[in-house]
Amino acid sequence: MNIIPLQAILALAMFLTTALAGLLPIKLLNMINRRRDEENERETRLAEWILSLLSCFAGGVFMGTCFLDIFPHINENYERFIIKSKWKIEYPLTQFFVCCGFFLVYLLEELILKIFSSSALHAGHSHSAGNNSHHHKHRRDKIKCREEHLKTSNIVNSNNNCNSDGNVLQQSTHVVVVRRSDGEESDSINSAKQFKQRSISILTQEYLNNEQVDDSLLKSITFAVAMSFHSILEGFALGVQNNQKGIMTLFISLIIHKGIEAFSVGLQITRSNAKRMIIVVLTIGIYAMMTPFGSMVGVLLTNLNMDEVLKDGIVIVLESFAGGTFIYVTFFEVLSQERANEFSNLVQLCAIVFGFLVVSVLQINESIAEKYVERDSSTNGV
């Protein structure tokens, strides 16, 4: 079979597999959220615990991909580049570009967050520069309005409506007086207080969640860009293969690895944008296209008359930048957030280690496949 049609068929198979694995967390999270919506505190707690463990598993997968896949591949390419270019340099160039990638993503995220927050403030209040404080006061007044009416109500079943300025438009109160013993009355008062405090917490969290929407969207975009960049380079490694056995061996190894990775990517993106399913599907779809795209780029480059040293140098720089983005995503976006929640850090550590071990086993399989490809290529060369 001709190499180019085979590469095209395998690229399509890679896209479908990655897309399905990336979209699977949507169904999984919907099932978990249905259990969370039930008025059962135990079920809600269990659902949140499962989500945290899945996220920690994904963090372990990304950590393993970073240190067991990307960095060794960068070092291997750099050694080959030094031999071809006959450079004599002791400076750790690859590590330098990895750090540059880390700082670049950090800087871009901070800059875009500044732009998004500034545009949101000006969109709401464009009268003067002093309206920034008015924007925050406006939001605090709305929260305070609802809190005050919950606190000052003598009964639990009250319904207060506030306008955009935080003023009360309507108050409908149902007074229920029940004569009970002192103990029962005390329990009733305590229950009412607990209910009011929970209601205040829910209202406050509702407004805080609205503020975090743009932030989570930006983080998802940053995350998807970093993962997509790595996927292009993985596809590139497949596309430059020039024999059928080598292509099939690397494809089988890569598609297993991408399935686990795509599930982890889909989980993180879906959790950050649970109410934006269109964005989730589009992001995962674009991510799934990146490995086939990289494969086609690899096929194209192998058929172009391009200087080998220049091509290898470009790939090393780009892959080093991808390694830096992976470090940022793994430790700043995934693991740090899970470590800060209220669940057991030791159990979370076990989930992280399990994700790391899964990638470790896959890397052993990949290394065996690559040795087989190299041996087969040398045999054909002889």
Secondary structure as UniProt FT lines:
FT   HELIX           3..37
FT   HELIX           41..64
FT   HELIX           65..70
FT   HELIX           71..85
FT   HELIX           93..124
FT   TURN            129..130
FT   HELIX           131..152
FT   STRAND          158..162
FT   TURN            164..165
FT   STRAND          168..173
FT   HELIX           182..239
FT   HELIX           244..272
FT   TURN            273..275
FT   HELIX           277..302
FT   HELIX           308..328
FT   HELIX           329..335
FT   HELIX           336..339
FT   HELIX           345..381
//
